[in-house]
Amino acid sequence: MARSALLVMLLLGGCASSEPAERAREALVSGDQDFVEMFSRQVLNDDAVITAGSLGDDRVVSHNIVVRVEEENRIGQYGVDLVSDFFMCLLQMKFHTSSRDILSDELLRNECRSTDECEVCNSLMFPLPPKVRNELRIYWVERLKQRP
């Protein structure tokens, strides 16, 4: 319960977001693929930031949105369920990590039949269990708060 309260306080405290992140949130819901791709490139190139407030947006992403990013000389394509999942997915790409690296073995074992099912970048195909999404949010909000 205390972790949930901490998450709510951190998300509310992080509501002041940059204009590109706000526009990306709306683009995800409205289905503006071009803006989503542009914003993704900007984040991965350190030209745009993700704010803690973006991680609290639980609106459903338009189903015509594909998270498309260049990775190691290839184009990776992912599907996310919620707006917050998109931002956590980008953070995982930016910091070269995965949900497996963030979540405890116990949580993975208890909540996921396979580790792929707990990957936020696959949340459209494998909906994230609420406990998994909450732990990922807490992790990324804390990590964003440490940013200079």
C-alpha positions as CSV (number, residue, x, y, z in Angstrom):
1,M,0.0,0.0,0.0
2,A,2.8,2.4,0.9
3,R,4.4,1.8,-2.6
4,S,1.2,2.7,-4.3
5,A,0.9,5.9,-2.3
6,L,4.5,6.8,-3.2
7,L,3.7,6.2,-6.8
8,V,0.7,8.5,-6.8
9,M,2.6,11.2,-5.0
10,L,5.5,11.0,-7.5
11,L,3.2,11.0,-10.5
12,L,1.3,13.9,-9.3
13,G,4.5,15.8,-8.4
14,G,5.8,15.1,-12.0
15,C,2.8,16.5,-13.9
16,A,4.7,19.4,-15.2
17,S,5.7,17.9,-18.6
18,S,7.5,19.2,-21.6
19,E,5.4,20.1,-24.7
20,P,6.7,17.3,-26.9
21,A,5.8,14.7,-24.3
22,E,2.3,16.1,-23.9
23,R,1.9,16.1,-27.7
24,A,3.2,12.5,-27.8
25,R,0.5,11.5,-25.3
26,E,-2.2,12.9,-27.5
27,A,-0.7,11.5,-30.6
28,L,-0.7,8.0,-29.1
29,V,-4.4,8.2,-28.4
30,S,-5.4,9.9,-31.7
31,G,-3.3,7.6,-33.9
32,D,-0.7,10.1,-35.2
33,Q,2.0,7.6,-36.2
34,D,4.3,10.3,-37.7
35,F,4.5,12.3,-34.5
36,V,5.0,9.1,-32.4
37,E,7.9,8.1,-34.6
38,M,9.4,11.6,-34.5
39,F,9.1,11.8,-30.7
40,S,10.6,8.3,-30.3
41,R,13.7,9.3,-32.4
42,Q,14.0,12.5,-30.4
43,V,13.9,10.7,-27.0
44,L,16.4,8.1,-28.2
45,N,18.7,10.9,-29.5
46,D,18.4,12.9,-26.2
47,D,16.5,15.7,-28.0
48,A,13.3,15.2,-26.0
49,V,12.6,14.0,-22.4
50,I,10.1,11.7,-20.8
51,T,8.6,13.1,-17.6
52,A,7.3,11.2,-14.6
53,G,3.8,12.4,-15.3
54,S,3.8,10.6,-18.6
55,L,4.1,7.3,-16.7
56,G,0.7,7.8,-15.1
57,D,-1.3,8.1,-18.3
58,D,-3.4,4.9,-18.5
59,R,-5.3,5.8,-21.7
60,V,-5.4,3.1,-24.4
61,V,-3.1,3.7,-27.3
62,S,-4.8,3.8,-30.7
63,H,-4.4,0.3,-32.2
64,N,-3.0,1.6,-35.5
65,I,0.1,2.9,-33.6
66,V,3.3,0.8,-34.0
67,V,6.3,1.7,-31.9
68,R,8.9,1.7,-34.6
69,V,12.6,2.5,-33.8
70,E,15.9,1.9,-35.3
71,E,18.0,-0.6,-33.2
72,E,21.4,-1.9,-34.1
73,N,21.0,-1.3,-37.9
74,R,17.5,-2.7,-38.1
75,I,13.9,-1.4,-37.5
76,G,12.3,-2.8,-34.3
77,Q,8.5,-2.8,-34.2
78,Y,6.5,-3.1,-30.9
79,G,2.9,-2.8,-29.8
80,V,1.9,-1.2,-26.5
81,D,-1.5,-1.1,-24.8
82,L,-1.4,2.1,-22.7
83,V,0.2,5.5,-23.1
84,S,2.3,4.9,-20.0
85,D,3.6,1.6,-21.6
86,F,4.9,3.5,-24.6
87,F,7.0,5.8,-22.4
88,M,8.3,2.9,-20.3
89,C,9.1,1.0,-23.5
90,L,11.1,4.0,-24.8
91,L,13.0,4.3,-21.5
92,Q,13.9,0.6,-21.7
93,M,15.3,1.1,-25.2
94,K,17.1,4.3,-24.2
95,F,18.8,2.6,-21.2
96,H,19.3,-0.7,-23.0
97,T,17.3,-2.7,-20.4
98,S,14.3,-4.9,-20.3
99,S,11.5,-5.7,-17.8
100,R,13.5,-8.9,-16.9
101,D,16.3,-6.7,-15.7
102,I,14.0,-4.5,-13.6
103,L,11.5,-6.9,-12.0
104,S,12.3,-9.3,-9.2
105,D,12.6,-13.0,-10.0
106,E,9.7,-13.7,-7.7
107,L,7.4,-11.2,-9.5
108,L,8.4,-12.7,-12.9
109,R,7.8,-16.2,-11.6
110,N,4.4,-15.4,-10.0
111,E,2.9,-13.0,-12.6
112,C,4.3,-14.2,-16.0
113,R,4.2,-17.5,-17.7
114,S,7.3,-16.4,-19.7
115,T,9.5,-13.4,-19.4
116,D,8.3,-12.1,-22.8
117,E,4.8,-11.8,-21.3
118,C,6.1,-9.2,-18.9
119,E,7.9,-7.0,-21.4
120,V,6.3,-3.6,-21.5
121,C,7.2,-3.2,-25.2
122,N,4.9,-6.2,-25.9
123,S,2.0,-5.1,-23.8
124,L,-0.4,-5.0,-26.7
125,M,0.1,-8.8,-27.4
126,F,0.7,-9.7,-23.8
127,P,-1.2,-7.4,-21.4
128,L,0.9,-6.6,-18.4
129,P,-0.4,-7.8,-15.0
130,P,-1.2,-4.8,-12.8
131,K,1.6,-5.7,-10.3
132,V,4.2,-5.8,-13.1
133,R,3.1,-2.4,-14.5
134,N,3.1,-0.9,-11.1
135,E,6.6,-2.1,-10.3
136,L,7.9,-0.9,-13.7
137,R,6.3,2.5,-13.1
138,I,7.9,2.8,-9.6
139,Y,11.3,1.9,-11.0
140,W,11.1,4.4,-13.9
141,V,9.6,7.3,-11.8
142,E,12.5,6.8,-9.4
143,R,15.0,6.7,-12.2
144,L,13.6,9.9,-13.8
145,K,13.7,11.7,-10.4
146,Q,17.5,11.0,-10.2
147,R,18.1,12.7,-13.6
148,P,19.9,16.0,-13.4
